[in-house]
């Protein structure tokens, strides 16, 4: 390759010499401001070539120098980043070992080398939260936000801090910022749903739940969110009913029942709306229709109270007997019918109905209580004592309790939503005292 370059250089010199032999004229060069020079044409060519070569040499030298400096700086930066990452990794290991003091020192060391290390700021903020130093945590998180205002991890950290300090409006503000950046972020949507539920903003919750349902992917998750959407629509109706907004409540309850005709809380809510509007007959018809569809004893109990208050016990007895014609040995229906007879002072009918109950080995505290009361009315104290003792031996409160069929939570009061598992339309009567977790308001009722 070297010989080739020499040959090319000699050939070039030969060409220049040939041009010099046939071009011996001189060229006048006028320099600005009056200076003039004469130079041979071939000399001008050579001079121009030399100047061009020197210029290119300088350009290449500058380029190579810049590359050298950039490479040196890059290697220096890589070395510093490797050192910082090594210290940060040690800090994470300390956190995993629950050595927060050592982790804090290491993370501060990271910031001394790289003040804008986002992850170090966030981890220091997290440590401050665990130590309940919320002001310091806020300072670290705010520094991280100043570095990267649209970083989702930082915004989530700030939102969690607002929750810890009970600043729900600020927490909601940060969630909205996240959704402005990523409007399909399910974690942010869940956060917003939880905050709105805490604030009982049911109308907004319905809208958020529709967005969540739209963005869920697995069919199992979609089914769960559909049920929650029904629940939130019911809650909107319930809140409207409490506020006296009967039209809104009626529309909400009917919407729920169009989606799920077996949703008992909406049935009871609609009946209450109709009663407040003076539509007692329509309320009764709706409850009766719902009972025929769902066989819900809670609906039947509400229907019983309503018909007795309206002075129509005969209609209620007819409903019970129609139910018994379909299920002659149903102990629950017989118990309710016997209890109705007892309320109406129809002692013989009550005794005959309750005595015919075959519990199938199950114990019904309410049954023993009623039978004891009936024996007292029939002047049979020994039998009454026996029944009362059986009721007390079961260690049950002498009233019907409500049991969540999903989690077993027991409550003294009916509600459209279980206070424990937060699911709707799950309460049923715990007649035999065996279905529930035996808890009322998180206190053990009996062992």
DAKA-V880644 format. One record per pair of residues at least 4 apart in sequence whose C-alpha atoms are under 7 Angstrom apart, sorted by the first residue. I is the first residue (numbers start at 1). J is the second residue. D is the distance in whole Angstrom. If there is no record, write none. Layout:
# DAKA-V880644
i=I j=J d=D
i=I j=J d=D
This chain:
# DAKA-V880644
i=1 j=5 d=7
i=2 j=6 d=6
i=3 j=7 d=6
i=4 j=8 d=6
i=5 j=9 d=6
i=6 j=10 d=6
i=7 j=11 d=6
i=8 j=12 d=6
i=9 j=13 d=6
i=10 j=14 d=6
i=11 j=15 d=6
i=12 j=16 d=6
i=13 j=17 d=6
i=14 j=18 d=6
i=15 j=19 d=6
i=16 j=20 d=6
i=17 j=21 d=6
i=18 j=22 d=7
i=19 j=23 d=6
i=20 j=24 d=6
i=20 j=42 d=6
i=23 j=41 d=7
i=24 j=40 d=7
i=25 j=40 d=6
i=25 j=41 d=6
i=26 j=38 d=6
i=26 j=39 d=5
i=26 j=40 d=4
i=26 j=41 d=5
i=27 j=38 d=5
i=27 j=39 d=5
i=27 j=40 d=6
i=27 j=41 d=6
i=28 j=36 d=7
i=28 j=37 d=6
i=28 j=38 d=4
i=28 j=39 d=6
i=29 j=36 d=6
i=29 j=37 d=5
i=29 j=38 d=6
i=30 j=35 d=6
i=30 j=36 d=4
i=30 j=37 d=6
i=31 j=35 d=5
i=31 j=36 d=6
i=39 j=43 d=6
i=39 j=44 d=6
i=40 j=44 d=6
i=41 j=45 d=6
i=42 j=46 d=6
i=43 j=47 d=6
i=44 j=48 d=6
i=45 j=49 d=6
i=46 j=50 d=6
i=47 j=51 d=6
i=48 j=52 d=6
i=49 j=53 d=6
i=50 j=54 d=6
i=51 j=55 d=6
i=52 j=56 d=6
i=53 j=57 d=6
i=54 j=58 d=6
i=55 j=59 d=6
i=56 j=60 d=6
i=57 j=61 d=6
i=58 j=62 d=6
i=59 j=63 d=6
i=60 j=64 d=6
i=61 j=65 d=6
i=62 j=66 d=6
i=63 j=67 d=6
i=64 j=68 d=6
i=65 j=69 d=6
i=66 j=70 d=6
i=67 j=71 d=6
i=68 j=72 d=6
i=69 j=73 d=6
i=70 j=74 d=6
i=71 j=75 d=6
i=72 j=76 d=6
i=73 j=77 d=6
i=74 j=78 d=6
i=75 j=79 d=6
i=76 j=80 d=6
i=77 j=81 d=6
i=78 j=82 d=6
i=79 j=83 d=6
i=80 j=84 d=6
i=81 j=85 d=6
i=82 j=86 d=6
i=83 j=87 d=6
i=84 j=88 d=6
i=84 j=110 d=6
i=84 j=113 d=7
i=85 j=89 d=6
i=86 j=90 d=6
i=87 j=91 d=6
i=87 j=106 d=6
i=87 j=110 d=6
i=88 j=92 d=6
i=88 j=106 d=7
i=88 j=107 d=6
i=88 j=110 d=6
i=89 j=93 d=6
i=90 j=94 d=6
i=91 j=95 d=6
i=91 j=103 d=4
i=91 j=106 d=5
i=91 j=107 d=6
i=92 j=96 d=6
i=92 j=103 d=7
i=93 j=97 d=6
i=94 j=98 d=6
i=94 j=99 d=5
i=94 j=100 d=7
i=94 j=102 d=6
i=94 j=103 d=5
i=95 j=99 d=6
i=95 j=100 d=6
i=95 j=103 d=6
i=99 j=103 d=6
i=100 j=104 d=6
i=100 j=127 d=7
i=101 j=105 d=7
i=102 j=106 d=6
i=103 j=107 d=6
i=104 j=108 d=6
i=104 j=124 d=6
i=105 j=109 d=6
i=106 j=110 d=6
i=107 j=111 d=6
i=107 j=120 d=6
i=107 j=124 d=7
i=108 j=112 d=6
i=109 j=113 d=7
i=110 j=114 d=6
i=110 j=120 d=7
i=111 j=115 d=4
i=111 j=116 d=7
i=111 j=117 d=6
i=116 j=147 d=7
i=117 j=121 d=7
i=118 j=122 d=6
i=118 j=144 d=6
i=119 j=123 d=6
i=120 j=124 d=6
i=121 j=125 d=6
i=121 j=140 d=5
i=121 j=141 d=7
i=121 j=144 d=6
i=122 j=126 d=6
i=122 j=140 d=7
i=122 j=141 d=6
i=122 j=144 d=7
i=123 j=127 d=6
i=124 j=128 d=6
i=124 j=140 d=7
i=125 j=129 d=6
i=125 j=137 d=4
i=125 j=138 d=7
i=125 j=140 d=5
i=125 j=141 d=6
i=126 j=130 d=6
i=126 j=137 d=7
i=127 j=131 d=6
i=128 j=132 d=6
i=128 j=133 d=5
i=128 j=134 d=6
i=128 j=136 d=6
i=128 j=137 d=5
i=129 j=133 d=6
i=129 j=134 d=6
i=129 j=137 d=6
i=133 j=137 d=6
i=134 j=138 d=6
i=135 j=139 d=6
i=136 j=140 d=6
i=137 j=141 d=6
i=138 j=142 d=6
i=139 j=143 d=6
i=140 j=144 d=6
i=141 j=145 d=6
i=141 j=154 d=6
i=141 j=158 d=6
i=142 j=146 d=6
i=143 j=147 d=6
i=144 j=148 d=6
i=144 j=154 d=7
i=145 j=149 d=5
i=145 j=154 d=6
i=151 j=155 d=7
i=152 j=156 d=6
i=152 j=178 d=6
i=153 j=157 d=6
i=154 j=158 d=6
i=155 j=159 d=6
i=155 j=174 d=6
i=155 j=178 d=7
i=156 j=160 d=6
i=157 j=161 d=6
i=158 j=162 d=6
i=159 j=163 d=6
i=159 j=171 d=5
i=159 j=174 d=6
i=159 j=175 d=7
i=160 j=164 d=6
i=161 j=165 d=6
i=162 j=166 d=6
i=162 j=167 d=5
i=162 j=168 d=6
i=162 j=170 d=6
i=162 j=171 d=5
i=163 j=167 d=6
i=163 j=168 d=6
i=163 j=171 d=6
i=167 j=171 d=6
i=168 j=172 d=6
i=168 j=195 d=7
i=169 j=173 d=6
i=170 j=174 d=6
i=171 j=175 d=6
i=172 j=176 d=6
i=172 j=192 d=6
i=172 j=195 d=7
i=173 j=177 d=6
i=174 j=178 d=6
i=175 j=179 d=6
i=175 j=188 d=6
i=175 j=192 d=6
i=176 j=180 d=6
i=177 j=181 d=7
i=178 j=182 d=6
i=178 j=188 d=7
i=179 j=183 d=4
i=179 j=185 d=7
i=179 j=188 d=7
i=184 j=215 d=7
i=185 j=189 d=6
i=186 j=190 d=6
i=186 j=212 d=7
i=187 j=191 d=6
i=188 j=192 d=6
i=189 j=193 d=6
i=189 j=212 d=7
i=190 j=194 d=6
i=191 j=195 d=6
i=192 j=196 d=6
i=193 j=197 d=6
i=193 j=205 d=6
i=193 j=208 d=7
i=194 j=198 d=6
i=195 j=199 d=6
i=196 j=200 d=6
i=196 j=201 d=5
i=196 j=205 d=6
i=197 j=201 d=6
i=197 j=202 d=7
i=197 j=205 d=7
i=201 j=205 d=6
i=202 j=206 d=6
i=202 j=232 d=6
i=202 j=235 d=6
i=202 j=236 d=5
i=203 j=207 d=7
i=203 j=236 d=6
i=204 j=208 d=6
i=205 j=209 d=6
i=205 j=232 d=7
i=206 j=210 d=6
i=206 j=229 d=6
i=206 j=232 d=6
i=206 j=233 d=6
i=207 j=211 d=7
i=208 j=212 d=6
i=209 j=213 d=6
i=209 j=229 d=6
i=210 j=214 d=6
i=211 j=215 d=6
i=212 j=216 d=6
i=213 j=222 d=6
i=213 j=225 d=6
i=213 j=226 d=7
i=216 j=221 d=6
i=216 j=222 d=6
i=218 j=222 d=6
i=219 j=223 d=6
i=220 j=224 d=6
i=221 j=225 d=6
i=222 j=226 d=6
i=223 j=227 d=6
i=224 j=228 d=6
i=225 j=229 d=6
i=226 j=230 d=6
i=227 j=231 d=6
i=228 j=232 d=6
i=229 j=233 d=6
i=230 j=234 d=6
i=230 j=256 d=6
i=231 j=235 d=6
i=231 j=424 d=6
i=232 j=236 d=6
i=233 j=237 d=6
i=233 j=252 d=6
i=233 j=256 d=7
i=234 j=238 d=6
i=234 j=252 d=6
i=234 j=253 d=6
i=234 j=256 d=6
i=234 j=266 d=6
i=235 j=239 d=6
i=236 j=240 d=6
i=236 j=252 d=7
i=237 j=241 d=6
i=237 j=248 d=7
i=237 j=249 d=4
i=237 j=252 d=5
i=237 j=253 d=6
i=238 j=242 d=6
i=238 j=249 d=6
i=238 j=269 d=7
i=239 j=243 d=6
i=240 j=244 d=6
i=240 j=245 d=5
i=240 j=246 d=7
i=240 j=248 d=6
i=240 j=249 d=5
i=241 j=245 d=6
i=241 j=246 d=6
i=241 j=249 d=5
i=245 j=249 d=6
i=246 j=250 d=6
i=246 j=273 d=6
i=247 j=251 d=6
i=248 j=252 d=6
i=249 j=253 d=6
i=250 j=254 d=6
i=250 j=270 d=6
i=250 j=273 d=6
i=251 j=255 d=6
i=252 j=256 d=6
i=253 j=257 d=6
i=253 j=266 d=5
i=253 j=269 d=7
i=253 j=270 d=6
i=254 j=258 d=6
i=255 j=259 d=7
i=256 j=260 d=6
i=256 j=266 d=7
i=257 j=261 d=4
i=257 j=263 d=6
i=257 j=266 d=7
i=262 j=294 d=6
i=263 j=267 d=7
i=263 j=425 d=6
i=264 j=268 d=6
i=264 j=425 d=6
i=265 j=269 d=6
i=265 j=416 d=5
i=265 j=425 d=6
i=266 j=270 d=6
i=267 j=271 d=6
i=267 j=287 d=7
i=268 j=272 d=6
i=269 j=273 d=6
i=270 j=274 d=6
i=271 j=275 d=6
i=271 j=283 d=5
i=271 j=287 d=7
i=272 j=276 d=6
i=273 j=277 d=6
i=274 j=278 d=6
i=274 j=279 d=5
i=274 j=280 d=6
i=274 j=282 d=7
i=274 j=283 d=6
i=275 j=279 d=5
i=275 j=280 d=5
i=275 j=283 d=6
i=279 j=283 d=6
i=280 j=284 d=6
i=281 j=285 d=6
i=282 j=286 d=6
i=283 j=287 d=6
i=284 j=288 d=6
i=284 j=303 d=7
i=285 j=289 d=6
i=286 j=290 d=6
i=287 j=291 d=6
i=287 j=299 d=6
i=287 j=303 d=6
i=288 j=292 d=6
i=289 j=293 d=6
i=290 j=294 d=6
i=291 j=295 d=5
i=291 j=296 d=6
i=291 j=299 d=6
i=291 j=300 d=6
i=296 j=300 d=6
i=297 j=301 d=6
i=298 j=302 d=6
i=298 j=428 d=7
i=299 j=303 d=6
i=300 j=304 d=6
i=301 j=305 d=6
i=302 j=306 d=6
i=303 j=307 d=6
i=304 j=308 d=6
i=304 j=316 d=6
i=305 j=309 d=6
i=306 j=310 d=6
i=307 j=311 d=6
i=307 j=312 d=5
i=307 j=313 d=6
i=307 j=316 d=7
i=308 j=312 d=6
i=308 j=313 d=5
i=312 j=316 d=7
i=313 j=317 d=6
i=314 j=318 d=6
i=315 j=319 d=6
i=316 j=320 d=6
i=317 j=321 d=6
i=318 j=322 d=6
i=319 j=323 d=6
i=320 j=324 d=6
i=320 j=333 d=7
i=320 j=337 d=6
i=321 j=325 d=6
i=322 j=326 d=7
i=323 j=327 d=6
i=324 j=328 d=5
i=324 j=333 d=7
i=330 j=334 d=6
i=331 j=335 d=6
i=331 j=357 d=5
i=331 j=358 d=6
i=331 j=359 d=6
i=332 j=336 d=6
i=333 j=337 d=6
i=334 j=338 d=6
i=334 j=353 d=6
i=334 j=354 d=7
i=334 j=357 d=7
i=335 j=339 d=6
i=335 j=354 d=6
i=335 j=367 d=7
i=336 j=340 d=6
i=337 j=341 d=6
i=338 j=342 d=6
i=338 j=350 d=4
i=338 j=353 d=5
i=338 j=354 d=5
i=339 j=343 d=6
i=339 j=350 d=7
i=340 j=344 d=6
i=341 j=345 d=6
i=341 j=346 d=5
i=341 j=347 d=7
i=341 j=349 d=6
i=341 j=350 d=5
i=342 j=346 d=6
i=342 j=347 d=6
i=342 j=350 d=6
i=346 j=350 d=6
i=347 j=351 d=6
i=347 j=374 d=7
i=348 j=352 d=6
i=349 j=353 d=6
i=350 j=354 d=6
i=351 j=355 d=6
i=351 j=374 d=7
i=352 j=356 d=6
i=353 j=357 d=7
i=359 j=363 d=7
i=362 j=432 d=6
i=363 j=432 d=5
i=364 j=368 d=7
i=364 j=431 d=6
i=364 j=432 d=4
i=365 j=369 d=6
i=365 j=391 d=5
i=365 j=394 d=7
i=365 j=396 d=7
i=365 j=432 d=7
i=366 j=370 d=6
i=366 j=398 d=6
i=366 j=399 d=7
i=367 j=371 d=6
i=368 j=372 d=6
i=368 j=387 d=5
i=368 j=388 d=6
i=368 j=390 d=7
i=368 j=391 d=5
i=369 j=373 d=6
i=369 j=387 d=6
i=369 j=388 d=6
i=369 j=391 d=6
i=370 j=374 d=6
i=371 j=375 d=6
i=371 j=387 d=6
i=372 j=376 d=6
i=372 j=383 d=7
i=372 j=384 d=4
i=372 j=385 d=7
i=372 j=387 d=5
i=372 j=388 d=5
i=373 j=377 d=6
i=373 j=384 d=7
i=374 j=378 d=6
i=375 j=379 d=6
i=375 j=380 d=5
i=375 j=381 d=6
i=375 j=383 d=6
i=375 j=384 d=5
i=376 j=380 d=6
i=376 j=381 d=6
i=376 j=384 d=6
i=380 j=384 d=6
i=381 j=385 d=6
i=382 j=386 d=6
i=383 j=387 d=6
i=384 j=388 d=6
i=385 j=389 d=6
i=386 j=390 d=6
i=387 j=391 d=6
i=388 j=392 d=6
i=389 j=393 d=6
i=390 j=394 d=7
i=392 j=396 d=7
i=395 j=446 d=6
i=400 j=429 d=7
i=400 j=430 d=7
i=400 j=431 d=6
i=401 j=410 d=7
i=401 j=411 d=6
i=401 j=412 d=5
i=401 j=429 d=6
i=401 j=430 d=5
i=402 j=410 d=6
i=402 j=411 d=5
i=402 j=412 d=6
i=402 j=413 d=7
i=402 j=414 d=6
i=402 j=427 d=6
i=402 j=428 d=5
i=402 j=429 d=5
i=402 j=430 d=6
i=403 j=408 d=6
i=403 j=409 d=6
i=403 j=410 d=4
i=403 j=411 d=6
i=403 j=427 d=5
i=403 j=428 d=5
i=403 j=429 d=6
i=403 j=430 d=5
i=403 j=435 d=7
i=403 j=436 d=6
i=404 j=408 d=5
i=404 j=409 d=5
i=404 j=410 d=6
i=404 j=418 d=6
i=404 j=426 d=5
i=404 j=427 d=4
i=404 j=428 d=6
i=405 j=426 d=5
i=405 j=427 d=6
i=405 j=428 d=7
i=406 j=426 d=7
i=407 j=421 d=6
i=408 j=435 d=6
i=408 j=436 d=4
i=408 j=437 d=5
i=409 j=420 d=7
i=409 j=436 d=6
i=409 j=437 d=5
i=409 j=438 d=7
i=409 j=439 d=6
i=410 j=436 d=6
i=410 j=437 d=7
i=410 j=438 d=6
i=410 j=439 d=5
i=410 j=440 d=5
i=411 j=440 d=5
i=411 j=441 d=7
i=412 j=440 d=7
i=416 j=424 d=6
i=416 j=425 d=6
i=417 j=422 d=6
i=417 j=423 d=6
i=417 j=424 d=4
i=417 j=425 d=6
i=418 j=422 d=5
i=418 j=423 d=6
i=418 j=424 d=6
i=418 j=426 d=7
i=430 j=435 d=6
i=438 j=444 d=6
i=438 j=445 d=6
i=438 j=446 d=6
i=439 j=443 d=5
i=439 j=444 d=5
i=439 j=445 d=5
i=440 j=444 d=7
i=440 j=445 d=6
